[in-house]
């Protein structure tokens, strides 16, 4: 049961970061800031655009807990 909840939490966080605007447009501001700091075709920006790829990055801290 804990594993299922962790998977759903990672997916929800990844979707919020890569697609949704969030409360007070926090996530869209973060994406815009990150886009300005990084090149458009940087590999890390490509990870930020895809929820599944973002979930891979976010899953690392969840794996330790």
Backbone bond lengths (Angstrom), bond angles and torsions (degrees), N, CA, C in turn:
res aa  C-N    CA-C-N  psi(-1)  N-CA   C-N-CA  omega(-1)  CA-C   N-CA-C  phi
1 X - - - 1.441 - - 1.528 111.48 -
2 X 1.326 116.64 -39.17 1.460 121.05 179.38 1.517 110.78 -64.40
3 X 1.303 116.52 -38.49 1.464 120.35 179.54 1.521 111.06 -64.01
4 X 1.306 116.65 -42.12 1.468 120.67 179.68 1.522 110.32 -63.60
5 X 1.321 117.61 -42.57 1.457 121.07 178.43 1.529 111.35 -64.98
6 X 1.319 117.60 -38.61 1.466 120.62 177.86 1.520 110.70 -65.88
7 X 1.326 117.66 -40.33 1.464 121.07 178.65 1.526 110.36 -63.76
8 X 1.314 116.94 -44.29 1.464 120.36 179.27 1.530 111.69 -66.52
9 X 1.321 117.51 -36.76 1.457 120.68 178.64 1.529 111.09 -66.56
10 X 1.322 116.80 -41.67 1.464 120.62 177.95 1.520 110.30 -64.59
11 X 1.315 117.22 -43.84 1.469 120.04 179.95 1.529 111.27 -63.58
12 X 1.329 116.90 -41.25 1.464 120.87 179.76 1.536 110.79 -64.62
13 X 1.317 117.04 -45.09 1.472 120.35 178.60 1.524 110.94 -63.04
14 X 1.309 117.02 -42.44 1.466 120.48 -179.79 1.521 110.92 -65.14
15 X 1.296 117.28 -40.16 1.471 120.42 178.55 1.519 111.11 -66.49
16 X 1.319 116.82 -39.93 1.461 120.23 178.13 1.528 110.69 -62.55
17 X 1.311 117.27 -44.16 1.466 120.73 -177.08 1.515 111.70 -69.56
18 X 1.318 117.86 -40.15 1.467 119.11 -171.83 1.520 114.54 -92.53
19 X 1.343 119.84 -22.97 1.464 120.43 -173.01 1.528 113.02 -123.30
20 X 1.310 117.81 -48.21 1.460 121.86 -169.99 1.527 111.84 -79.08
21 X 1.340 115.80 163.09 1.456 120.73 177.53 1.521 111.50 -85.88
22 X 1.311 116.71 -35.85 1.447 120.50 178.78 1.516 112.11 83.91
23 X 1.327 116.26 173.36 1.459 119.60 177.93 1.527 110.47 -69.27
24 X 1.304 115.60 134.01 1.464 122.37 -177.26 1.524 112.13 57.09
25 X 1.317 116.51 26.25 1.467 124.19 179.41 1.532 112.47 55.01
26 X 1.305 116.81 38.17 1.464 121.81 -178.36 1.522 111.35 -64.62
27 X 1.320 116.95 -45.73 1.461 120.11 -175.87 1.517 111.91 -72.89
28 X 1.322 117.46 -36.06 1.462 119.18 177.42 1.528 110.60 -68.69
29 X 1.332 117.34 -36.53 1.472 119.93 175.02 1.516 110.96 -64.80
30 X 1.341 116.58 -40.44 1.467 120.04 177.87 1.523 111.19 -62.88
31 X 1.333 116.85 -42.81 1.465 120.06 178.77 1.524 110.91 -64.24
32 X 1.332 117.25 -42.18 1.462 120.01 178.62 1.524 111.86 -64.50
33 X 1.332 116.77 -42.01 1.464 120.57 177.13 1.532 110.55 -62.94
34 X 1.318 115.63 -44.41 1.463 120.06 -179.67 1.519 110.88 -65.58
35 X 1.329 116.82 -37.41 1.457 121.36 178.86 1.525 110.90 -65.60
36 X 1.334 117.77 -37.38 1.457 121.11 178.45 1.519 111.70 -70.40
37 X 1.326 117.20 -35.56 1.469 120.77 -178.67 1.523 112.06 -75.75
38 X 1.320 116.76 -32.80 1.457 120.95 -178.08 1.518 110.14 -104.32
39 X 1.301 115.30 159.10 1.463 119.26 175.14 1.527 109.39 -70.37
40 X 1.305 116.62 155.51 1.463 120.59 -177.02 1.523 111.62 -63.27
41 X 1.302 116.94 -34.18 1.462 120.31 -176.19 1.530 112.28 -104.86
42 X 1.300 116.16 21.79 1.451 120.61 176.31 1.528 109.06 -70.52
43 X 1.314 117.25 148.21 1.465 120.34 -176.33 1.519 111.19 -65.14
44 X 1.337 118.08 -32.35 1.462 119.37 -179.18 1.526 111.79 -71.57
45 X 1.333 117.55 -30.25 1.463 119.51 177.06 1.525 110.72 -70.54
46 X 1.326 116.89 -32.78 1.457 119.60 176.18 1.523 110.63 -66.14
47 X 1.331 117.36 -33.07 1.456 120.21 175.75 1.519 111.22 -68.40
48 X 1.332 117.75 -33.30 1.461 121.28 -178.33 1.524 112.46 -72.45
49 X 1.306 118.22 -22.50 1.457 121.48 -178.48 1.521 113.11 -82.87
50 X 1.306 118.06 -19.88 1.469 122.65 -175.11 1.542 109.51 -109.26
51 X 1.332 118.21 122.33 1.473 119.43 179.71 1.525 113.75 -61.61
52 X 1.313 117.20 -36.20 1.471 119.53 -179.80 1.531 110.76 -68.73
53 X 1.311 116.90 -38.27 1.469 120.65 179.01 1.527 110.56 -70.87
54 X 1.314 116.82 -38.89 1.462 120.80 177.36 1.525 110.21 -64.95
55 X 1.322 116.84 -34.72 1.462 120.50 177.93 1.517 111.63 -63.59
56 X 1.321 117.57 -32.49 1.467 119.88 176.99 1.523 111.21 -64.61
57 X 1.314 117.01 -38.23 1.461 120.57 179.68 1.522 110.45 -72.55
58 X 1.314 117.26 -41.35 1.454 121.35 -177.39 1.529 111.43 -73.00
59 X 1.308 118.51 -25.29 1.468 121.61 -176.31 1.523 113.12 -70.37
60 X 1.310 117.62 -20.86 1.471 120.15 -178.01 1.536 111.68 -61.12
61 X 1.350 120.27 -51.17 1.477 117.66 177.72 1.530 112.89 -65.47
62 X 1.335 117.61 -33.03 1.465 119.83 178.00 1.515 111.05 -66.15
63 X 1.310 118.28 -29.68 1.464 121.02 -179.15 1.529 111.32 -67.59
64 X 1.318 116.97 -30.84 1.462 119.69 179.86 1.520 112.17 -75.80
65 X 1.321 117.16 -25.83 1.454 120.07 179.17 1.499 109.85 -87.58
